Amino acid sequence: MSIADLKNAKKVVGAKQTVKAVEKGLAAIVYLANDADQRLLLPVTEVCIREKIAVDNSLSMLELGKACGIEVGAAAVACLK
């Protein structure tokens, strides 16, 4: 999925919301910012491994935030099925 696809996809933004979406089986893919604090991302990473959800960490917080249409960076984003 490209940044353009991410902009148009239905998604949730933020680590807590991403964990909830993955646990509920709603996430198709999760994006984790490569420059975010790993302590913040650890719970997201663990639930993605447990639920076998693909993770992409090729974007920065600023790039993820911009792709989601917000003015600040985003550490985690889940694209919904």
PDB file with one MODEL, atoms N, CA, C and O in Angstrom:
MODEL        1
ATOM      1  N   MET A   1       0.858  -1.186   0.000  1.00  0.00           N
ATOM      2  CA  MET A   1       0.000   0.000   0.000  1.00  0.00           C
ATOM      3  C   MET A   1       0.893   1.235   0.000  1.00  0.00           C
ATOM      4  O   MET A   1       1.843   1.314   0.779  1.00  0.00           O
ATOM      5  N   SER A   2       0.602   2.172  -0.845  1.00  0.00           N
ATOM      6  CA  SER A   2       1.393   3.393  -0.957  1.00  0.00           C
ATOM      7  C   SER A   2       0.814   4.478  -0.038  1.00  0.00           C
ATOM      8  O   SER A   2      -0.243   4.304   0.570  1.00  0.00           O
ATOM      9  N   ILE A   3       1.533   5.592   0.041  1.00  0.00           N
ATOM     10  CA  ILE A   3       1.056   6.714   0.846  1.00  0.00           C
ATOM     11  C   ILE A   3      -0.272   7.223   0.294  1.00  0.00           C
ATOM     12  O   ILE A   3      -1.162   7.595   1.059  1.00  0.00           O
ATOM     13  N   ALA A   4      -0.405   7.241  -1.019  1.00  0.00           N
ATOM     14  CA  ALA A   4      -1.667   7.685  -1.628  1.00  0.00           C
ATOM     15  C   ALA A   4      -2.813   6.764  -1.214  1.00  0.00           C
ATOM     16  O   ALA A   4      -3.915   7.229  -0.925  1.00  0.00           O
ATOM     17  N   ASP A   5      -2.549   5.456  -1.186  1.00  0.00           N
ATOM     18  CA  ASP A   5      -3.569   4.503  -0.749  1.00  0.00           C
ATOM     19  C   ASP A   5      -3.907   4.722   0.718  1.00  0.00           C
ATOM     20  O   ASP A   5      -5.069   4.632   1.114  1.00  0.00           O
ATOM     21  N   LEU A   6      -2.896   5.007   1.515  1.00  0.00           N
ATOM     22  CA  LEU A   6      -3.092   5.241   2.949  1.00  0.00           C
ATOM     23  C   LEU A   6      -3.987   6.452   3.175  1.00  0.00           C
ATOM     24  O   LEU A   6      -4.834   6.447   4.068  1.00  0.00           O
ATOM     25  N   LYS A   7      -3.797   7.489   2.364  1.00  0.00           N
ATOM     26  CA  LYS A   7      -4.617   8.699   2.500  1.00  0.00           C
ATOM     27  C   LYS A   7      -6.098   8.397   2.293  1.00  0.00           C
ATOM     28  O   LYS A   7      -6.953   8.982   2.958  1.00  0.00           O
ATOM     29  N   ASN A   8      -6.400   7.487   1.373  1.00  0.00           N
ATOM     30  CA  ASN A   8      -7.789   7.191   1.031  1.00  0.00           C
ATOM     31  C   ASN A   8      -8.410   6.056   1.835  1.00  0.00           C
ATOM     32  O   ASN A   8      -9.625   5.863   1.804  1.00  0.00           O
ATOM     33  N   ALA A   9      -7.582   5.307   2.552  1.00  0.00           N
ATOM     34  CA  ALA A   9      -8.076   4.138   3.287  1.00  0.00           C
ATOM     35  C   ALA A   9      -8.809   4.562   4.562  1.00  0.00           C
ATOM     36  O   ALA A   9      -8.540   5.619   5.134  1.00  0.00           O
ATOM     37  N   LYS A  10      -9.727   3.719   4.983  1.00  0.00           N
ATOM     38  CA  LYS A  10     -10.357   3.908   6.290  1.00  0.00           C
ATOM     39  C   LYS A  10      -9.320   3.461   7.315  1.00  0.00           C
ATOM     40  O   LYS A  10      -8.739   2.385   7.178  1.00  0.00           O
ATOM     41  N   LYS A  11      -9.085   4.276   8.336  1.00  0.00           N
ATOM     42  CA  LYS A  11      -7.988   3.989   9.259  1.00  0.00           C
ATOM     43  C   LYS A  11      -8.262   4.524  10.657  1.00  0.00           C
ATOM     44  O   LYS A  11      -9.157   5.341  10.874  1.00  0.00           O
ATOM     45  N   VAL A  12      -7.464   4.039  11.589  1.00  0.00           N
ATOM     46  CA  VAL A  12      -7.426   4.604  12.937  1.00  0.00           C
ATOM     47  C   VAL A  12      -5.996   5.062  13.180  1.00  0.00           C
ATOM     48  O   VAL A  12      -5.043   4.457  12.689  1.00  0.00           O
ATOM     49  N   VAL A  13      -5.863   6.140  13.947  1.00  0.00           N
ATOM     50  CA  VAL A  13      -4.559   6.744  14.185  1.00  0.00           C
ATOM     51  C   VAL A  13      -4.240   6.711  15.667  1.00  0.00           C
ATOM     52  O   VAL A  13      -5.093   7.005  16.504  1.00  0.00           O
ATOM     53  N   GLY A  14      -3.011   6.353  15.983  1.00  0.00           N
ATOM     54  CA  GLY A  14      -2.546   6.331  17.365  1.00  0.00           C
ATOM     55  C   GLY A  14      -2.326   4.913  17.862  1.00  0.00           C
ATOM     56  O   GLY A  14      -2.985   3.973  17.419  1.00  0.00           O
ATOM     57  N   ALA A  15      -1.396   4.775  18.782  1.00  0.00           N
ATOM     58  CA  ALA A  15      -1.019   3.451  19.275  1.00  0.00           C
ATOM     59  C   ALA A  15      -2.184   2.736  19.963  1.00  0.00           C
ATOM     60  O   ALA A  15      -2.424   1.557  19.700  1.00  0.00           O
ATOM     61  N   LYS A  16      -2.900   3.427  20.828  1.00  0.00           N
ATOM     62  CA  LYS A  16      -3.991   2.780  21.568  1.00  0.00           C
ATOM     63  C   LYS A  16      -5.119   2.358  20.630  1.00  0.00           C
ATOM     64  O   LYS A  16      -5.647   1.252  20.746  1.00  0.00           O
ATOM     65  N   GLN A  17      -5.484   3.231  19.710  1.00  0.00           N
ATOM     66  CA  GLN A  17      -6.553   2.908  18.768  1.00  0.00           C
ATOM     67  C   GLN A  17      -6.134   1.782  17.825  1.00  0.00           C
ATOM     68  O   GLN A  17      -6.958   0.957  17.429  1.00  0.00           O
ATOM     69  N   THR A  18      -4.857   1.752  17.470  1.00  0.00           N
ATOM     70  CA  THR A  18      -4.341   0.695  16.597  1.00  0.00           C
ATOM     71  C   THR A  18      -4.405  -0.650  17.303  1.00  0.00           C
ATOM     72  O   THR A  18      -4.819  -1.643  16.705  1.00  0.00           O
ATOM     73  N   VAL A  19      -4.001  -0.695  18.564  1.00  0.00           N
ATOM     74  CA  VAL A  19      -4.074  -1.946  19.333  1.00  0.00           C
ATOM     75  C   VAL A  19      -5.514  -2.437  19.394  1.00  0.00           C
ATOM     76  O   VAL A  19      -5.773  -3.624  19.195  1.00  0.00           O
ATOM     77  N   LYS A  20      -6.451  -1.535  19.666  1.00  0.00           N
ATOM     78  CA  LYS A  20      -7.870  -1.920  19.746  1.00  0.00           C
ATOM     79  C   LYS A  20      -8.360  -2.490  18.421  1.00  0.00           C
ATOM     80  O   LYS A  20      -9.067  -3.497  18.398  1.00  0.00           O
ATOM     81  N   ALA A  21      -7.985  -1.849  17.319  1.00  0.00           N
ATOM     82  CA  ALA A  21      -8.430  -2.310  15.997  1.00  0.00           C
ATOM     83  C   ALA A  21      -7.870  -3.688  15.679  1.00  0.00           C
ATOM     84  O   ALA A  21      -8.572  -4.537  15.129  1.00  0.00           O
ATOM     85  N   VAL A  22      -6.613  -3.910  16.022  1.00  0.00           N
ATOM     86  CA  VAL A  22      -5.998  -5.221  15.760  1.00  0.00           C
ATOM     87  C   VAL A  22      -6.662  -6.289  16.619  1.00  0.00           C
ATOM     88  O   VAL A  22      -6.985  -7.371  16.128  1.00  0.00           O
ATOM     89  N   GLU A  23      -6.866  -5.992  17.901  1.00  0.00           N
ATOM     90  CA  GLU A  23      -7.500  -6.967  18.804  1.00  0.00           C
ATOM     91  C   GLU A  23      -8.917  -7.326  18.360  1.00  0.00           C
ATOM     92  O   GLU A  23      -9.360  -8.458  18.556  1.00  0.00           O
ATOM     93  N   LYS A  24      -9.628  -6.372  17.764  1.00  0.00           N
ATOM     94  CA  LYS A  24     -10.998  -6.626  17.303  1.00  0.00           C
ATOM     95  C   LYS A  24     -11.039  -7.281  15.923  1.00  0.00           C
ATOM     96  O   LYS A  24     -12.116  -7.601  15.419  1.00  0.00           O
ATOM     97  N   GLY A  25      -9.868  -7.480  15.310  1.00  0.00           N
ATOM     98  CA  GLY A  25      -9.816  -8.110  13.999  1.00  0.00           C
ATOM     99  C   GLY A  25     -10.191  -7.183  12.856  1.00  0.00           C
ATOM    100  O   GLY A  25     -10.578  -7.645  11.782  1.00  0.00           O
ATOM    101  N   LEU A  26     -10.081  -5.879  13.078  1.00  0.00           N
ATOM    102  CA  LEU A  26     -10.480  -4.908  12.065  1.00  0.00           C
ATOM    103  C   LEU A  26      -9.334  -4.438  11.169  1.00  0.00           C
ATOM    104  O   LEU A  26      -9.576  -3.883  10.097  1.00  0.00           O
ATOM    105  N   ALA A  27      -8.088  -4.656  11.598  1.00  0.00           N
ATOM    106  CA  ALA A  27      -6.932  -4.123  10.878  1.00  0.00           C
ATOM    107  C   ALA A  27      -6.477  -5.044   9.761  1.00  0.00           C
ATOM    108  O   ALA A  27      -6.402  -6.261   9.928  1.00  0.00           O
ATOM    109  N   ALA A  28      -6.174  -4.437   8.613  1.00  0.00           N
ATOM    110  CA  ALA A  28      -5.623  -5.187   7.484  1.00  0.00           C
ATOM    111  C   ALA A  28      -4.102  -5.086   7.484  1.00  0.00           C
ATOM    112  O   ALA A  28      -3.412  -6.069   7.210  1.00  0.00           O
ATOM    113  N   ILE A  29      -3.578  -3.905   7.790  1.00  0.00           N
ATOM    114  CA  ILE A  29      -2.146  -3.660   7.865  1.00  0.00           C
ATOM    115  C   ILE A  29      -1.914  -2.542   8.867  1.00  0.00           C
ATOM    116  O   ILE A  29      -2.760  -1.666   9.044  1.00  0.00           O
ATOM    117  N   VAL A  30      -0.765  -2.580   9.518  1.00  0.00           N
ATOM    118  CA  VAL A  30      -0.411  -1.562  10.506  1.00  0.00           C
ATOM    119  C   VAL A  30       0.868  -0.868  10.067  1.00  0.00           C
ATOM    120  O   VAL A  30       1.832  -1.511   9.652  1.00  0.00           O
ATOM    121  N   TYR A  31       0.860   0.441  10.165  1.00  0.00           N
ATOM    122  CA  TYR A  31       2.049   1.245   9.885  1.00  0.00           C
ATOM    123  C   TYR A  31       2.590   1.764  11.207  1.00  0.00           C
ATOM    124  O   TYR A  31       1.858   2.361  11.997  1.00  0.00           O
ATOM    125  N   LEU A  32       3.890   1.528  11.445  1.00  0.00           N
ATOM    126  CA  LEU A  32       4.563   2.026  12.635  1.00  0.00           C
ATOM    127  C   LEU A  32       5.670   2.972  12.196  1.00  0.00           C
ATOM    128  O   LEU A  32       6.462   2.634  11.317  1.00  0.00           O
ATOM    129  N   ALA A  33       5.733   4.136  12.791  1.00  0.00           N
ATOM    130  CA  ALA A  33       6.749   5.121  12.424  1.00  0.00           C
ATOM    131  C   ALA A  33       8.131   4.615  12.822  1.00  0.00           C
ATOM    132  O   ALA A  33       8.329   4.123  13.932  1.00  0.00           O
ATOM    133  N   ASN A  34       9.079   4.744  11.904  1.00  0.00           N
ATOM    134  CA  ASN A  34      10.425   4.250  12.173  1.00  0.00           C
ATOM    135  C   ASN A  34      11.217   5.142  13.118  1.00  0.00           C
ATOM    136  O   ASN A  34      12.304   4.763  13.555  1.00  0.00           O
ATOM    137  N   ASP A  35      10.693   6.319  13.440  1.00  0.00           N
ATOM    138  CA  ASP A  35      11.382   7.212  14.366  1.00  0.00           C
ATOM    139  C   ASP A  35      10.601   7.422  15.667  1.00  0.00           C
ATOM    140  O   ASP A  35      10.918   8.330  16.436  1.00  0.00           O
ATOM    141  N   ALA A  36       9.600   6.603  15.914  1.00  0.00           N
ATOM    142  CA  ALA A  36       8.809   6.706  17.150  1.00  0.00           C
ATOM    143  C   ALA A  36       9.513   5.965  18.287  1.00  0.00           C
ATOM    144  O   ALA A  36      10.339   5.083  18.051  1.00  0.00           O
ATOM    145  N   ASP A  37       9.180   6.332  19.501  1.00  0.00           N
ATOM    146  CA  ASP A  37       9.732   5.690  20.692  1.00  0.00           C
ATOM    147  C   ASP A  37       9.317   4.219  20.717  1.00  0.00           C
ATOM    148  O   ASP A  37       8.129   3.900  20.676  1.00  0.00           O
ATOM    149  N   GLN A  38      10.285   3.346  20.783  1.00  0.00           N
ATOM    150  CA  GLN A  38      10.012   1.907  20.743  1.00  0.00           C
ATOM    151  C   GLN A  38       9.176   1.440  21.937  1.00  0.00           C
ATOM    152  O   GLN A  38       8.436   0.463  21.823  1.00  0.00           O
ATOM    153  N   ARG A  39       9.283   2.118  23.072  1.00  0.00           N
ATOM    154  CA  ARG A  39       8.454   1.750  24.235  1.00  0.00           C
ATOM    155  C   ARG A  39       6.978   1.981  23.935  1.00  0.00           C
ATOM    156  O   ARG A  39       6.119   1.246  24.422  1.00  0.00           O
ATOM    157  N   LEU A  40       6.684   2.994  23.141  1.00  0.00           N
ATOM    158  CA  LEU A  40       5.315   3.283  22.741  1.00  0.00           C
ATOM    159  C   LEU A  40       4.805   2.240  21.748  1.00  0.00           C
ATOM    160  O   LEU A  40       3.633   1.864  21.776  1.00  0.00           O
ATOM    161  N   LEU A  41       5.690   1.782  20.880  1.00  0.00           N
ATOM    162  CA  LEU A  41       5.296   0.857  19.817  1.00  0.00           C
ATOM    163  C   LEU A  41       5.293  -0.608  20.234  1.00  0.00           C
ATOM    164  O   LEU A  41       4.705  -1.441  19.544  1.00  0.00           O
ATOM    165  N   LEU A  42       5.934  -0.936  21.340  1.00  0.00           N
ATOM    166  CA  LEU A  42       6.042  -2.338  21.753  1.00  0.00           C
ATOM    167  C   LEU A  42       4.694  -3.034  21.883  1.00  0.00           C
ATOM    168  O   LEU A  42       4.548  -4.136  21.354  1.00  0.00           O
ATOM    169  N   PRO A  43       3.697  -2.458  22.558  1.00  0.00           N
ATOM    170  CA  PRO A  43       2.397  -3.137  22.646  1.00  0.00           C
ATOM    171  C   PRO A  43       1.748  -3.353  21.277  1.00  0.00           C
ATOM    172  O   PRO A  43       1.086  -4.366  21.051  1.00  0.00           O
ATOM    173  N   VAL A  44       1.941  -2.399  20.372  1.00  0.00           N
ATOM    174  CA  VAL A  44       1.371  -2.519  19.033  1.00  0.00           C
ATOM    175  C   VAL A  44       2.067  -3.661  18.291  1.00  0.00           C
ATOM    176  O   VAL A  44       1.414  -4.494  17.663  1.00  0.00           O
ATOM    177  N   THR A  45       3.380  -3.689  18.370  1.00  0.00           N
ATOM    178  CA  THR A  45       4.151  -4.739  17.706  1.00  0.00           C
ATOM    179  C   THR A  45       3.757  -6.108  18.227  1.00  0.00           C
ATOM    180  O   THR A  45       3.575  -7.041  17.445  1.00  0.00           O
ATOM    181  N   GLU A  46       3.625  -6.237  19.530  1.00  0.00           N
ATOM    182  CA  GLU A  46       3.278  -7.530  20.137  1.00  0.00           C
ATOM    183  C   GLU A  46       1.900  -8.022  19.685  1.00  0.00           C
ATOM    184  O   GLU A  46       1.745  -9.201  19.369  1.00  0.00           O
ATOM    185  N   VAL A  47       0.916  -7.151  19.652  1.00  0.00           N
ATOM    186  CA  VAL A  47      -0.426  -7.569  19.247  1.00  0.00           C
ATOM    187  C   VAL A  47      -0.449  -7.898  17.754  1.00  0.00           C
ATOM    188  O   VAL A  47      -1.182  -8.795  17.336  1.00  0.00           O
ATOM    189  N   CYS A  48       0.334  -7.195  16.952  1.00  0.00           N
ATOM    190  CA  CYS A  48       0.401  -7.505  15.515  1.00  0.00           C
ATOM    191  C   CYS A  48       1.017  -8.878  15.283  1.00  0.00           C
ATOM    192  O   CYS A  48       0.557  -9.631  14.425  1.00  0.00           O
ATOM    193  N   ILE A  49       2.058  -9.204  16.046  1.00  0.00           N
ATOM    194  CA  ILE A  49       2.682 -10.524  15.931  1.00  0.00           C
ATOM    195  C   ILE A  49       1.676 -11.592  16.341  1.00  0.00           C
ATOM    196  O   ILE A  49       1.502 -12.593  15.645  1.00  0.00           O
ATOM    197  N   ARG A  50       1.024 -11.374  17.463  1.00  0.00           N
ATOM    198  CA  ARG A  50       0.062 -12.350  17.982  1.00  0.00           C
ATOM    199  C   ARG A  50      -1.090 -12.583  17.008  1.00  0.00           C
ATOM    200  O   ARG A  50      -1.535 -13.716  16.828  1.00  0.00           O
ATOM    201  N   GLU A  51      -1.569 -11.516  16.384  1.00  0.00           N
ATOM    202  CA  GLU A  51      -2.723 -11.606  15.480  1.00  0.00           C
ATOM    203  C   GLU A  51      -2.315 -11.793  14.013  1.00  0.00           C
ATOM    204  O   GLU A  51      -3.164 -11.841  13.123  1.00  0.00           O
ATOM    205  N   LYS A  52      -1.005 -11.896  13.778  1.00  0.00           N
ATOM    206  CA  LYS A  52      -0.470 -12.113  12.424  1.00  0.00           C
ATOM    207  C   LYS A  52      -0.904 -11.021  11.440  1.00  0.00           C
ATOM    208  O   LYS A  52      -1.381 -11.306  10.341  1.00  0.00           O
ATOM    209  N   ILE A  53      -0.727  -9.765  11.863  1.00  0.00           N
ATOM    210  CA  ILE A  53      -1.041  -8.606  11.032  1.00  0.00           C
ATOM    211  C   ILE A  53       0.264  -8.053  10.462  1.00  0.00           C
ATOM    212  O   ILE A  53       1.246  -7.889  11.185  1.00  0.00           O
ATOM    213  N   ALA A  54       0.265  -7.771   9.173  1.00  0.00           N
ATOM    214  CA  ALA A  54       1.448  -7.214   8.509  1.00  0.00           C
ATOM    215  C   ALA A  54       1.763  -5.831   9.071  1.00  0.00           C
ATOM    216  O   ALA A  54       0.868  -5.032   9.344  1.00  0.00           O
ATOM    217  N   VAL A  55       3.072  -5.569   9.237  1.00  0.00           N
ATOM    218  CA  VAL A  55       3.534  -4.294   9.773  1.00  0.00           C
ATOM    219  C   VAL A  55       4.497  -3.665   8.773  1.00  0.00           C
ATOM    220  O   VAL A  55       5.385  -4.333   8.244  1.00  0.00           O
ATOM    221  N   ASP A  56       4.311  -2.379   8.525  1.00  0.00           N
ATOM    222  CA  ASP A  56       5.201  -1.615   7.651  1.00  0.00           C
ATOM    223  C   ASP A  56       5.818  -0.512   8.496  1.00  0.00           C
ATOM    224  O   ASP A  56       5.096   0.275   9.109  1.00  0.00           O
ATOM    225  N   ASN A  57       7.128  -0.446   8.536  1.00  0.00           N
ATOM    226  CA  ASN A  57       7.784   0.606   9.318  1.00  0.00           C
ATOM    227  C   ASN A  57       8.717   1.438   8.438  1.00  0.00           C
ATOM    228  O   ASN A  57       9.801   1.833   8.867  1.00  0.00           O
ATOM    229  N   SER A  58       8.289   1.695   7.217  1.00  0.00           N
ATOM    230  CA  SER A  58       9.125   2.429   6.270  1.00  0.00           C
ATOM    231  C   SER A  58       8.913   3.943   6.308  1.00  0.00           C
ATOM    232  O   SER A  58       9.642   4.681   5.645  1.00  0.00           O
ATOM    233  N   LEU A  59       7.933   4.414   7.066  1.00  0.00           N
ATOM    234  CA  LEU A  59       7.627   5.847   7.099  1.00  0.00           C
ATOM    235  C   LEU A  59       7.964   6.461   8.448  1.00  0.00           C
ATOM    236  O   LEU A  59       7.976   5.779   9.473  1.00  0.00           O
ATOM    237  N   SER A  60       8.236   7.755   8.432  1.00  0.00           N
ATOM    238  CA  SER A  60       8.498   8.494   9.674  1.00  0.00           C
ATOM    239  C   SER A  60       7.176   8.949  10.283  1.00  0.00           C
ATOM    240  O   SER A  60       6.120   8.836   9.661  1.00  0.00           O
ATOM    241  N   MET A  61       7.250   9.464  11.506  1.00  0.00           N
ATOM    242  CA  MET A  61       6.047   9.973  12.170  1.00  0.00           C
ATOM    243  C   MET A  61       5.423  11.110  11.355  1.00  0.00           C
ATOM    244  O   MET A  61       4.205  11.167  11.191  1.00  0.00           O
ATOM    245  N   LEU A  62       6.254  11.999  10.854  1.00  0.00           N
ATOM    246  CA  LEU A  62       5.756  13.127  10.067  1.00  0.00           C
ATOM    247  C   LEU A  62       5.064  12.638   8.794  1.00  0.00           C
ATOM    248  O   LEU A  62       3.990  13.127   8.445  1.00  0.00           O
ATOM    249  N   GLU A  63       5.677  11.674   8.101  1.00  0.00           N
ATOM    250  CA  GLU A  63       5.082  11.135   6.879  1.00  0.00           C
ATOM    251  C   GLU A  63       3.751  10.438   7.163  1.00  0.00           C
ATOM    252  O   GLU A  63       2.793  10.591   6.405  1.00  0.00           O
ATOM    253  N   LEU A  64       3.694   9.670   8.258  1.00  0.00           N
ATOM    254  CA  LEU A  64       2.439   9.000   8.619  1.00  0.00           C
ATOM    255  C   LEU A  64       1.351  10.015   8.956  1.00  0.00           C
ATOM    256  O   LEU A  64       0.208   9.880   8.519  1.00  0.00           O
ATOM    257  N   GLY A  65       1.712  11.022   9.729  1.00  0.00           N
ATOM    258  CA  GLY A  65       0.740  12.063  10.085  1.00  0.00           C
ATOM    259  C   GLY A  65       0.213  12.769   8.855  1.00  0.00           C
ATOM    260  O   GLY A  65      -0.991  12.997   8.734  1.00  0.00           O
ATOM    261  N   LYS A  66       1.107  13.115   7.942  1.00  0.00           N
ATOM    262  CA  LYS A  66       0.712  13.800   6.714  1.00  0.00           C
ATOM    263  C   LYS A  66      -0.207  12.910   5.875  1.00  0.00           C
ATOM    264  O   LYS A  66      -1.198  13.384   5.320  1.00  0.00           O
ATOM    265  N   ALA A  67       0.124  11.626   5.786  1.00  0.00           N
ATOM    266  CA  ALA A  67      -0.701  10.683   5.018  1.00  0.00           C
ATOM    267  C   ALA A  67      -2.091  10.526   5.626  1.00  0.00           C
ATOM    268  O   ALA A  67      -3.049  10.195   4.928  1.00  0.00           O
ATOM    269  N   CYS A  68      -2.193  10.768   6.943  1.00  0.00           N
ATOM    270  CA  CYS A  68      -3.486  10.651   7.622  1.00  0.00           C
ATOM    271  C   CYS A  68      -4.244  11.970   7.656  1.00  0.00           C
ATOM    272  O   CYS A  68      -5.361  12.044   8.169  1.00  0.00           O
ATOM    273  N   GLY A  69      -3.628  13.009   7.107  1.00  0.00           N
ATOM    274  CA  GLY A  69      -4.297  14.299   7.048  1.00  0.00           C
ATOM    275  C   GLY A  69      -4.310  15.048   8.370  1.00  0.00           C
ATOM    276  O   GLY A  69      -5.196  15.866   8.616  1.00  0.00           O
ATOM    277  N   ILE A  70      -3.318  14.767   9.229  1.00  0.00           N
ATOM    278  CA  ILE A  70      -3.231  15.489  10.497  1.00  0.00           C
ATOM    279  C   ILE A  70      -1.971  16.341  10.516  1.00  0.00           C
ATOM    280  O   ILE A  70      -1.018  16.080   9.782  1.00  0.00           O
ATOM    281  N   GLU A  71      -1.979  17.355  11.359  1.00  0.00           N
ATOM    282  CA  GLU A  71      -0.884  18.320  11.397  1.00  0.00           C
ATOM    283  C   GLU A  71       0.292  17.882  12.248  1.00  0.00           C
ATOM    284  O   GLU A  71       1.326  18.550  12.263  1.00  0.00           O
ATOM    285  N   VAL A  72       0.154  16.784  12.949  1.00  0.00           N
ATOM    286  CA  VAL A  72       1.228  16.280  13.815  1.00  0.00           C
ATOM    287  C   VAL A  72       1.632  14.896  13.352  1.00  0.00           C
ATOM    288  O   VAL A  72       0.959  14.281  12.525  1.00  0.00           O
ATOM    289  N   GLY A  73       2.737  14.413  13.895  1.00  0.00           N
ATOM    290  CA  GLY A  73       3.196  13.079  13.549  1.00  0.00           C
ATOM    291  C   GLY A  73       2.309  11.996  14.150  1.00  0.00           C
ATOM    292  O   GLY A  73       1.603  12.224  15.133  1.00  0.00           O
ATOM    293  N   ALA A  74       2.358  10.835  13.552  1.00  0.00           N
ATOM    294  CA  ALA A  74       1.607   9.681  14.066  1.00  0.00           C
ATOM    295  C   ALA A  74       2.595   8.533  14.261  1.00  0.00           C
ATOM    296  O   ALA A  74       3.395   8.235  13.375  1.00  0.00           O
ATOM    297  N   ALA A  75       2.532   7.895  15.420  1.00  0.00           N
ATOM    298  CA  ALA A  75       3.420   6.773  15.710  1.00  0.00           C
ATOM    299  C   ALA A  75       2.891   5.476  15.117  1.00  0.00           C
ATOM    300  O   ALA A  75       3.668   4.632  14.670  1.00  0.00           O
ATOM    301  N   ALA A  76       1.566   5.314  15.112  1.00  0.00           N
ATOM    302  CA  ALA A  76       0.960   4.075  14.631  1.00  0.00           C
ATOM    303  C   ALA A  76      -0.352   4.374  13.918  1.00  0.00           C
ATOM    304  O   ALA A  76      -1.130   5.230  14.339  1.00  0.00           O
ATOM    305  N   VAL A  77      -0.576   3.646  12.829  1.00  0.00           N
ATOM    306  CA  VAL A  77      -1.799   3.776  12.053  1.00  0.00           C
ATOM    307  C   VAL A  77      -2.220   2.387  11.603  1.00  0.00           C
ATOM    308  O   VAL A  77      -1.394   1.607  11.131  1.00  0.00           O
ATOM    309  N   ALA A  78      -3.491   2.080  11.745  1.00  0.00           N
ATOM    310  CA  ALA A  78      -4.015   0.808  11.252  1.00  0.00           C
ATOM    311  C   ALA A  78      -4.993   1.084  10.125  1.00  0.00           C
ATOM    312  O   ALA A  78      -5.952   1.837  10.300  1.00  0.00           O
ATOM    313  N   CYS A  79      -4.756   0.479   8.970  1.00  0.00           N
ATOM    314  CA  CYS A  79      -5.713   0.543   7.870  1.00  0.00           C
ATOM    315  C   CYS A  79      -6.727  -0.570   8.116  1.00  0.00           C
ATOM    316  O   CYS A  79      -6.360  -1.717   8.372  1.00  0.00           O
ATOM    317  N   LEU A  80      -7.988  -0.219   8.037  1.00  0.00           N
ATOM    318  CA  LEU A  80      -9.045  -1.167   8.358  1.00  0.00           C
ATOM    319  C   LEU A  80      -9.496  -1.952   7.134  1.00  0.00           C
ATOM    320  O   LEU A  80      -9.394  -1.493   5.997  1.00  0.00           O
ATOM    321  N   LYS A  81      -9.994  -3.148   7.407  1.00  0.00           N
ATOM    322  CA  LYS A  81     -10.472  -4.016   6.331  1.00  0.00           C
ATOM    323  C   LYS A  81     -11.711  -3.443   5.697  1.00  0.00           C
ATOM    324  O   LYS A  81     -12.260  -4.036   4.769  1.00  0.00           O
TER     325      LYS A  81
ENDMDL
END
